[in-house]
């Protein structure tokens, strides 16, 4: 459940790994999410938040 940000809804992206010989295999990239306690409407709540939202100040940590 920790593969998407509950603030900006950033989720897993998928694509191809391309080798030197141009062979393609599927891969996925997950955002860097952290389980943090945040202040939501004055009440503490544990949420998965990406580090971009934490750094930009979109949430208030407890």
LINMOLIN-V979478 format. One record per residue. N is the residue number from 0. RES is the residue in one letter. PSI is psi in whole degrees, -180 to 180 (NA if undefined). BURIAL is + if it has 16 or more other ideal C-beta (glycine too) atoms within 10 Angstrom, else -. D_FIRST is the distance of its C-alpha to the first C-alpha in Angstrom with 2 decimals. Layout:
((N & RES & PSI & BURIAL & D_FIRST) (N & RES & PSI & BURIAL & D_FIRST))
//
This chain:
((0 & X & -12 & - & 0.00) (1 & X & 31 & - & 3.79) (2 & X & 10 & - & 5.66) (3 & X & 155 & + & 7.34) (4 & X & 130 & + & 9.75) (5 & X & -4 & + & 10.24) (6 & X & -57 & + & 13.93) (7 & X & -1 & - & 15.05) (8 & X & 30 & - & 12.33) (9 & X & 133 & + & 12.71) (10 & X & -166 & - & 10.63) (11 & X & 135 & - & 11.30) (12 & X & 150 & - & 15.06) (13 & X & 159 & - & 17.09) (14 & X & -158 & - & 20.73) (15 & X & 140 & - & 23.43) (16 & X & 127 & - & 24.59) (17 & X & 120 & - & 28.33) (18 & X & 176 & - & 30.67) (19 & X & -32 & - & 34.20) (20 & X & 11 & - & 35.59) (21 & X & 24 & - & 33.40) (22 & X & 142 & - & 31.30) (23 & X & 130 & - & 27.89) (24 & X & 147 & - & 24.69) (25 & X & 144 & - & 21.26) (26 & X & 168 & - & 18.68) (27 & X & 150 & - & 15.50) (28 & X & 126 & - & 14.81) (29 & X & 147 & - & 11.57) (30 & X & 157 & + & 12.18) (31 & X & 94 & - & 12.82) (32 & X & 145 & + & 10.31) (33 & X & 141 & - & 11.36) (34 & X & 110 & - & 10.47) (35 & X & 156 & + & 13.78) (36 & X & 122 & - & 15.85) (37 & X & 161 & + & 17.23) (38 & X & 111 & - & 20.11) (39 & X & 110 & - & 19.43) (40 & X & 38 & - & 22.82) (41 & X & -2 & - & 24.25) (42 & X & 141 & - & 21.67) (43 & X & 143 & - & 19.23) (44 & X & 139 & - & 15.52) (45 & X & 125 & - & 12.60) (46 & X & 157 & + & 10.32) (47 & X & 119 & + & 8.42) (48 & X & 136 & + & 11.52) (49 & X & 157 & + & 12.92) (50 & X & -24 & - & 16.15) (51 & X & -41 & - & 18.25) (52 & X & -36 & + & 17.62) (53 & X & -42 & + & 18.33) (54 & X & -36 & - & 21.45) (55 & X & -9 & - & 22.75) (56 & X & 26 & - & 22.61) (57 & X & -17 & - & 20.58) (58 & X & 156 & + & 19.19) (59 & X & 112 & - & 21.29) (60 & X & 155 & - & 20.10) (61 & X & NA & - & 21.52))
//
